[in-house]
């Protein structure tokens, strides 16, 4: 009886359902009762900034595309990021990614949905594809955080089976961009029985954090080679230029 009552209450709250949130403290400012991250903290710590439409790095007002992307266009037609990869988002991503707290996917996806052009990009997409994990990493973690985000962003379009990770790769964290790209060569592929489904499609890649863009760019190349008409990326957080590996 108590469990039925809890489900009924949770179903009418933001991020409803038993996997949603009940009134509690904001994970950042500790105010109560709030969603997992309160509106005041989102407004303060995730303020919109102008970003390059191709790589999502911050740019001056009025600039659409940064100089690096003009000189060497990436394989993404559009790249959107909700916020900088800095405190407090580093800690919340870690909860989702490393601390066995998959419930954080829904509130973090809501932050992504609040960003400019994300709704329109998802509406125009034929499919929304998470960056896949290797079998080894998936077995270790138990779930793919990018799949949880993609499913929360677009439940009817999210597809975790079309794009595959073909092999495990060493950690990308300390590698410069050229080595990251080399590390990922041949690491993504399409399901051979479904590769034809990509032709002429508008596709959106989803990942939690973008640093150099190596994973997103490598995956986008695979989709383009299969005939995708348009490839975009939506990420929760983008490492800023001061901390991103050189291109």
TIMIMI-222648 format. One record per residue (C-alpha): residue in one letter; chain; x, y, z. Coordinates in steps of 0.05 Angstrom, whole numbers, plus 5000, padded with zeros to 4 digits. Layout:
# TIMIMI-222648
residu | chaine | px | py | pz
A | A | X | Y | Z;
...
***
This chain:
# TIMIMI-222648
residu | chaine | px | py | pz
X | A | 5000 | 5000 | 5000;
X | A | 5056 | 5048 | 5018;
X | A | 5093 | 5033 | 4953;
X | A | 5029 | 5047 | 4913;
X | A | 5021 | 5114 | 4948;
X | A | 5094 | 5132 | 4935;
X | A | 5086 | 5117 | 4861;
X | A | 5022 | 5158 | 4857;
X | A | 5056 | 5218 | 4889;
X | A | 5119 | 5212 | 4847;
X | A | 5080 | 5207 | 4782;
X | A | 5055 | 5279 | 4792;
X | A | 5123 | 5309 | 4808;
X | A | 5175 | 5337 | 4759;
X | A | 5215 | 5279 | 4730;
X | A | 5154 | 5239 | 4751;
X | A | 5151 | 5164 | 4764;
X | A | 5185 | 5123 | 4817;
X | A | 5252 | 5138 | 4782;
X | A | 5239 | 5213 | 4788;
X | A | 5252 | 5258 | 4848;
X | A | 5215 | 5270 | 4912;
X | A | 5222 | 5338 | 4947;
X | A | 5293 | 5341 | 4973;
X | A | 5354 | 5387 | 4978;
X | A | 5386 | 5417 | 4916;
X | A | 5452 | 5381 | 4905;
X | A | 5488 | 5448 | 4897;
X | A | 5460 | 5500 | 4945;
X | A | 5425 | 5451 | 4991;
X | A | 5359 | 5490 | 4990;
X | A | 5296 | 5450 | 5005;
X | A | 5247 | 5428 | 4978;
X | A | 5272 | 5430 | 4906;
X | A | 5286 | 5387 | 4845;
X | A | 5355 | 5354 | 4845;
X | A | 5384 | 5420 | 4820;
X | A | 5342 | 5482 | 4835;
X | A | 5324 | 5535 | 4784;
X | A | 5367 | 5587 | 4819;
X | A | 5430 | 5544 | 4813;
X | A | 5416 | 5529 | 4740;
X | A | 5407 | 5603 | 4726;
X | A | 5472 | 5619 | 4763;
X | A | 5518 | 5561 | 4743;
X | A | 5492 | 5547 | 4673;
X | A | 5484 | 5616 | 4644;
X | A | 5478 | 5615 | 4568;
X | A | 5540 | 5639 | 4531;
X | A | 5553 | 5648 | 4457;
X | A | 5583 | 5585 | 4428;
X | A | 5612 | 5563 | 4362;
X | A | 5557 | 5526 | 4325;
X | A | 5607 | 5473 | 4300;
X | A | 5648 | 5457 | 4363;
X | A | 5609 | 5490 | 4421;
X | A | 5670 | 5529 | 4447;
X | A | 5654 | 5598 | 4474;
X | A | 5659 | 5655 | 4423;
X | A | 5649 | 5730 | 4425;
X | A | 5579 | 5758 | 4416;
X | A | 5558 | 5758 | 4344;
X | A | 5607 | 5703 | 4323;
X | A | 5573 | 5641 | 4294;
X | A | 5634 | 5597 | 4279;
X | A | 5703 | 5600 | 4311;
X | A | 5766 | 5610 | 4270;
X | A | 5789 | 5538 | 4281;
X | A | 5725 | 5510 | 4252;
X | A | 5726 | 5558 | 4194;
X | A | 5797 | 5535 | 4177;
X | A | 5785 | 5461 | 4190;
X | A | 5710 | 5446 | 4190;
X | A | 5692 | 5388 | 4237;
X | A | 5646 | 5331 | 4212;
X | A | 5589 | 5359 | 4255;
X | A | 5539 | 5406 | 4223;
X | A | 5518 | 5431 | 4292;
X | A | 5544 | 5422 | 4363;
X | A | 5506 | 5445 | 4424;
X | A | 5528 | 5445 | 4497;
X | A | 5486 | 5463 | 4558;
X | A | 5543 | 5489 | 4601;
X | A | 5617 | 5491 | 4616;
X | A | 5650 | 5429 | 4645;
X | A | 5667 | 5460 | 4711;
X | A | 5641 | 5460 | 4783;
X | A | 5587 | 5441 | 4801;
X | A | 5574 | 5401 | 4738;
X | A | 5638 | 5361 | 4743;
X | A | 5613 | 5331 | 4808;
X | A | 5543 | 5316 | 4782;
X | A | 5571 | 5283 | 4719;
X | A | 5615 | 5241 | 4764;
X | A | 5554 | 5218 | 4803;
X | A | 5520 | 5196 | 4739;
X | A | 5582 | 5166 | 4706;
X | A | 5625 | 5136 | 4761;
X | A | 5584 | 5132 | 4825;
X | A | 5528 | 5086 | 4804;
X | A | 5474 | 5140 | 4805;
X | A | 5438 | 5133 | 4738;
X | A | 5379 | 5174 | 4765;
X | A | 5419 | 5237 | 4751;
X | A | 5408 | 5227 | 4676;
X | A | 5338 | 5256 | 4677;
X | A | 5352 | 5322 | 4713;
X | A | 5416 | 5332 | 4673;
X | A | 5378 | 5318 | 4608;
X | A | 5328 | 5371 | 4630;
X | A | 5385 | 5421 | 4635;
X | A | 5406 | 5401 | 4564;
X | A | 5334 | 5411 | 4539;
X | A | 5334 | 5482 | 4567;
X | A | 5391 | 5502 | 4521;
X | A | 5379 | 5542 | 4458;
X | A | 5363 | 5502 | 4394;
X | A | 5363 | 5435 | 4429;
X | A | 5288 | 5425 | 4424;
X | A | 5288 | 5445 | 4350;
X | A | 5348 | 5399 | 4336;
X | A | 5314 | 5340 | 4368;
X | A | 5248 | 5354 | 4333;
X | A | 5283 | 5355 | 4265;
X | A | 5322 | 5291 | 4279;
X | A | 5304 | 5223 | 4251;
X | A | 5345 | 5187 | 4304;
X | A | 5383 | 5205 | 4368;
X | A | 5444 | 5162 | 4379;
X | A | 5485 | 5157 | 4443;
X | A | 5560 | 5151 | 4439;
X | A | 5567 | 5076 | 4454;
X | A | 5611 | 5044 | 4507;
X | A | 5654 | 4983 | 4495;
X | A | 5629 | 4917 | 4522;
X | A | 5684 | 4919 | 4575;
X | A | 5666 | 4989 | 4598;
X | A | 5592 | 4974 | 4597;
X | A | 5601 | 4911 | 4639;
X | A | 5643 | 4950 | 4689;
X | A | 5596 | 5009 | 4695;
X | A | 5530 | 4972 | 4686;
X | A | 5499 | 5025 | 4640;
X | A | 5517 | 5076 | 4587;
X | A | 5506 | 5146 | 4614;
X | A | 5500 | 5174 | 4543;
X | A | 5444 | 5125 | 4528;
X | A | 5407 | 5147 | 4591;
X | A | 5414 | 5220 | 4570;
X | A | 5392 | 5205 | 4498;
X | A | 5331 | 5167 | 4522;
X | A | 5311 | 5224 | 4569;
X | A | 5321 | 5275 | 4514;
X | A | 5282 | 5239 | 4459;
X | A | 5249 | 5174 | 4484;
X | A | 5215 | 5159 | 4417;
X | A | 5277 | 5172 | 4374;
X | A | 5334 | 5146 | 4418;
X | A | 5368 | 5085 | 4387;
X | A | 5424 | 5049 | 4425;
X | A | 5433 | 4993 | 4374;
X | A | 5450 | 5028 | 4309;
X | A | 5519 | 5055 | 4327;
X | A | 5568 | 5005 | 4359;
X | A | 5633 | 5011 | 4396;
X | A | 5676 | 4957 | 4364;
X | A | 5733 | 4955 | 4415;
X | A | 5755 | 4981 | 4482;
X | A | 5803 | 5039 | 4480;
X | A | 5852 | 5067 | 4532;
X | A | 5829 | 5128 | 4572;
X | A | 5827 | 5191 | 4530;
X | A | 5835 | 5239 | 4589;
X | A | 5910 | 5254 | 4584;
X | A | 5919 | 5249 | 4509;
X | A | 5926 | 5308 | 4461;
X | A | 5874 | 5312 | 4405;
X | A | 5915 | 5278 | 4351;
X | A | 5929 | 5219 | 4396;
X | A | 5856 | 5216 | 4417;
X | A | 5835 | 5211 | 4344;
X | A | 5887 | 5156 | 4331;
X | A | 5863 | 5120 | 4394;
X | A | 5792 | 5119 | 4366;
X | A | 5809 | 5098 | 4295;
X | A | 5762 | 5040 | 4278;
X | A | 5729 | 5044 | 4346;
X | A | 5659 | 5058 | 4319;
X | A | 5617 | 5021 | 4267;
X | A | 5545 | 5014 | 4246;
X | A | 5504 | 4951 | 4255;
X | A | 5518 | 4920 | 4187;
X | A | 5445 | 4897 | 4180;
X | A | 5420 | 4968 | 4191;
X | A | 5474 | 5012 | 4160;
X | A | 5428 | 5028 | 4102;
X | A | 5380 | 5062 | 4150;
X | A | 5429 | 5120 | 4159;
X | A | 5426 | 5144 | 4086;
X | A | 5392 | 5211 | 4080;
X | A | 5377 | 5215 | 4154;
X | A | 5384 | 5273 | 4202;
X | A | 5421 | 5245 | 4263;
X | A | 5438 | 5272 | 4331;
X | A | 5495 | 5244 | 4373;
X | A | 5491 | 5251 | 4449;
X | A | 5547 | 5250 | 4500;
X | A | 5557 | 5274 | 4570;
X | A | 5622 | 5313 | 4563;
X | A | 5660 | 5340 | 4503;
X | A | 5734 | 5355 | 4510;
X | A | 5770 | 5353 | 4444;
X | A | 5711 | 5325 | 4405;
X | A | 5749 | 5263 | 4383;
X | A | 5695 | 5213 | 4401;
X | A | 5639 | 5255 | 4370;
X | A | 5679 | 5270 | 4308;
X | A | 5700 | 5198 | 4297;
X | A | 5628 | 5174 | 4305;
X | A | 5603 | 5230 | 4259;
X | A | 5652 | 5208 | 4205;
X | A | 5623 | 5137 | 4208;
X | A | 5553 | 5165 | 4199;
X | A | 5573 | 5211 | 4142;
X | A | 5608 | 5154 | 4106;
X | A | 5543 | 5115 | 4110;
X | A | 5506 | 5172 | 4076;
X | A | 5476 | 5213 | 4134;
X | A | 5448 | 5279 | 4109;
X | A | 5460 | 5318 | 4172;
X | A | 5497 | 5302 | 4237;
X | A | 5491 | 5343 | 4300;
X | A | 5515 | 5333 | 4371;
X | A | 5485 | 5352 | 4438;
X | A | 5527 | 5348 | 4501;
X | A | 5515 | 5366 | 4572;
X | A | 5582 | 5400 | 4585;
X | A | 5639 | 5427 | 4542;
X | A | 5710 | 5435 | 4567;
X | A | 5730 | 5507 | 4553;
X | A | 5787 | 5527 | 4507;
X | A | 5836 | 5537 | 4564;
X | A | 5831 | 5463 | 4583;
X | A | 5816 | 5430 | 4516;
X | A | 5874 | 5393 | 4482;
X | A | 5902 | 5431 | 4422;
X | A | 5868 | 5417 | 4355;
***
